[in-house]
């Protein structure tokens, strides 16, 4: 997979979710003077209203001539995931559950397929996604994304390659936080069960977020509806 620093200055599509990873990724790419088209793919999941609020705040913070207006693409999944916790908001994975339990079937396949068609129409050759090195899911591996990019280019009849970049593929979440410590990271949103527009403080993603700030030694200014997850607090006690 081509490294971002090796690419000539060009227009890059960045998949943005409003979370820590995509916030820092967007800033990181803009700092390398690429022209950026941010894309949010709406699937009808339980937390998307809060994500979109965060996306608007993030784009305002990073506003500059190289940053284009947000494009929102629809890729509804309720017809195939109607009873899934990601749609219903019921029984979401908690801070005590393993990351594997947050698996959303075909998540990157659907996001990237939609984005690739959009990029083809816009004559963009590269899409960047904020997958990290400890992502356990099969559609986030470097091998899959390289092969999938080639298949998308073939299926779209492109004469040029279509590249899917994972600039943070060797990062853990704490490294993302350290990389973006100059940013107002509290504006980002990464929660599976938001309560009154706030992070719940109890779900798997809130625990991951809290752990990342703790490990990075960067202050966590996030507002949580409830006390920090029991799993995270127990983990801290064991480390002390």
C-alpha positions in Angstrom: 0.0 0.0 0.0 1.4 3.4 -0.9 2.4 5.7 1.9 0.7 9.0 2.1 4.0 10.9 2.2 5.0 9.3 -1.1 1.9 10.6 -2.9 2.1 13.7 -5.0 -0.1 16.6 -3.7 -3.6 15.5 -4.8 -7.3 15.4 -3.9 -8.0 12.7 -1.3 -11.3 11.5 0.0 -11.2 11.0 3.8 -13.9 8.9 5.4 -14.8 10.8 8.5 -17.0 9.5 11.4 -16.5 12.2 14.0 -14.4 9.9 16.1 -10.9 10.4 17.4 -9.2 8.5 14.6 -10.9 10.3 11.7 -10.5 13.7 13.4 -6.7 13.2 13.8 -6.4 11.6 10.4 -8.1 14.5 8.7 -5.8 17.0 10.4 -2.8 14.8 9.6 -3.6 14.7 5.9 -4.3 18.4 5.7 -0.9 19.1 7.4 0.7 17.4 4.4 -1.0 19.9 2.1 -3.3 17.6 0.3 -6.7 18.7 -0.9 -9.3 16.9 1.1 -12.9 15.9 0.4 -14.4 14.7 3.7 -17.1 12.0 3.3 -19.6 10.7 5.9 -21.5 7.6 5.0 -24.8 7.4 6.8 -26.0 3.9 7.5 -28.9 4.7 9.9 -27.1 3.5 13.1 -28.0 4.5 16.6 -25.3 7.1 17.2 -25.2 8.9 13.9 -27.0 12.1 14.9 -24.3 12.7 17.6 -21.5 11.8 15.1 -22.7 14.3 12.6 -22.8 17.0 15.2 -19.2 16.3 16.0 -18.3 16.2 12.3 -19.7 19.7 11.9 -17.6 20.9 14.8 -14.4 19.2 13.6 -14.7 20.6 10.1 -15.2 24.1 11.5 -12.0 23.7 13.6 -10.0 22.5 10.6 -11.5 24.9 8.1 -9.0 26.0 5.4 -9.0 26.4 1.6 -7.8 22.8 1.1 -10.7 21.3 3.0 -13.9 20.9 0.9 -17.4 20.8 2.2 -18.7 17.6 3.7 -20.4 15.1 1.4 -22.9 12.8 3.1 -23.7 9.6 1.4 -26.6 7.2 2.3 -26.0 3.5 2.7 -28.9 2.3 4.9 -28.5 -1.1 6.6 -31.7 -1.4 8.6 -33.1 -3.9 6.0 -30.3 -6.4 6.9 -29.5 -5.4 10.5 -33.0 -4.5 11.7 -32.5 -6.4 15.1 -28.8 -5.5 15.5 -27.8 -3.5 18.5 -26.1 -0.9 16.2 -29.6 0.0 14.9 -31.8 -0.6 17.9 -29.5 0.7 20.5 -30.4 -2.2 22.8 -27.8 -4.3 24.6 -24.8 -2.5 23.1 -21.3 -4.0 24.0 -20.2 -2.7 27.3 -16.7 -1.7 28.6 -16.3 -5.2 29.9 -16.9 -6.8 26.5 -14.2 -7.7 24.0 -13.7 -5.5 21.0 -14.7 -8.4 18.8 -18.3 -7.9 20.1 -18.5 -4.5 18.4 -18.2 -6.2 14.9 -20.5 -4.7 12.3 -20.8 -7.2 9.4 -19.4 -5.8 6.2 -18.9 -2.3 7.7 -15.8 -1.3 5.7 -17.0 -3.2 2.6 -20.2 -1.0 2.5 -18.5 2.2 3.4 -15.7 1.9 0.9 -17.9 0.6 -1.9 -20.1 3.7 -1.6 -17.1 6.0 -1.3 -15.4 4.4 -4.3 -18.3 5.0 -6.6 -18.4 8.6 -5.4 -14.7 9.0 -5.9 -14.9 7.6 -9.4 -17.5 10.2 -10.3 -15.4 12.9 -8.8 -12.2 11.6 -10.4 -10.4 10.9 -7.1 -7.9 8.1 -6.9 -7.4 7.8 -3.2 -9.5 7.3 -0.1 -8.1 7.3 3.4 -9.7 5.5 6.4 -8.8 5.6 10.0 -8.2 1.9 10.8 -5.7 1.2 13.5 -3.2 -1.6 14.0 -5.2 -3.4 16.7 -8.4 -3.5 14.7 -9.5 -7.2 14.9 -11.9 -7.2 12.0 -11.2 -8.9 8.6 -12.3 -6.0 6.4 -9.8 -3.7 8.1 -6.6 -5.6 7.3 -4.0 -4.1 5.0 -4.1 -7.2 2.7 -7.9 -6.9 2.4 -7.9 -3.2 1.7 -5.1 -3.5 -0.9 -7.0 -6.3 -2.7 -10.4 -4.5 -2.3 -9.0 -1.3 -3.8 -7.8 -3.2 -6.9 -11.2 -4.9 -7.3 -13.0 -1.6 -6.9 -10.9 -0.1 -9.7 -11.5 -3.1 -11.9 -15.3 -3.0 -11.2 -15.5 0.7 -11.9 -13.6 0.4 -15.1 -10.9 2.8 -14.0 -7.7 3.2 -16.1 -5.8 4.3 -12.9 -5.4 2.4 -9.7 -7.8 3.1 -6.8 -5.8 3.3 -3.5 -7.2 2.7 0.0 -4.9 4.3 2.5 -4.6 3.4 6.2 -2.0 5.9 7.4 -2.5 4.9 11.1 -2.4 1.1 10.4 0.5 0.7 12.9 -1.0 3.0 15.5 -2.8 2.1 18.7 -5.5 4.5 20.0 -3.2 6.1 22.6 -0.8 7.0 19.8 -3.6 8.6 17.9 -4.5 10.7 20.9 -0.8 11.8 21.3 -0.6 12.7 17.6 -3.7 14.9 17.9 -3.0 16.3 21.4 -2.9 19.8 19.9 -6.5 19.5 18.7 -9.7 19.9 20.8 -10.2 16.1 20.9 -13.2 16.5 23.2 -15.2 17.6 20.1 -14.9 14.1 18.7 -17.5 11.5 19.3 -17.1 7.8 19.8 -19.9 6.1 21.8 -22.2 3.2 21.0 -25.0 4.4 23.3 -25.2 8.2 23.5 -27.4 9.8 26.2 -28.7 13.3 25.7 -26.0 14.0 23.1 -23.2 12.9 25.5 -20.9 9.9 25.6 -22.5 7.3 27.9 -19.3 6.5 29.7 -20.2 2.8 29.9 -20.0 1.2 26.4 -17.1 -0.5 24.8 -16.1 2.5 22.8 -16.2 4.9 25.8 -14.0 2.5 27.7 -11.6 2.4 24.8 -11.6 6.2 24.6 -10.9 6.6 28.3 -8.1 4.0 28.2 -6.5 5.8 25.2 -6.4 9.2 27.0 -5.1 7.5 30.2 -2.3 5.7 28.3 -1.3 8.7 26.3 -1.2 11.0 29.4 -3.3 13.5 27.6 -6.2 15.0 29.7 -9.6 13.6 28.8 -12.0 16.6 28.5 -14.8 14.5 27.2 -18.2 14.9 28.9 -19.6 11.5 30.0 -23.2 11.1 31.1 -22.2 8.4 33.6 -19.1 7.7 35.7 -16.3 6.2 33.7 -16.8 2.6 32.8 -16.3 0.0 35.5 -14.0 -2.0 33.2 -11.7 1.0 32.7 -11.6 1.9 36.4 -10.9 -1.8 37.3 -8.1 -1.9 34.7 -6.5 1.3 36.2 -6.6 -0.2 39.7 -4.8 -3.4 38.5 -2.1 -1.3 36.8 -1.5 0.8 39.9 
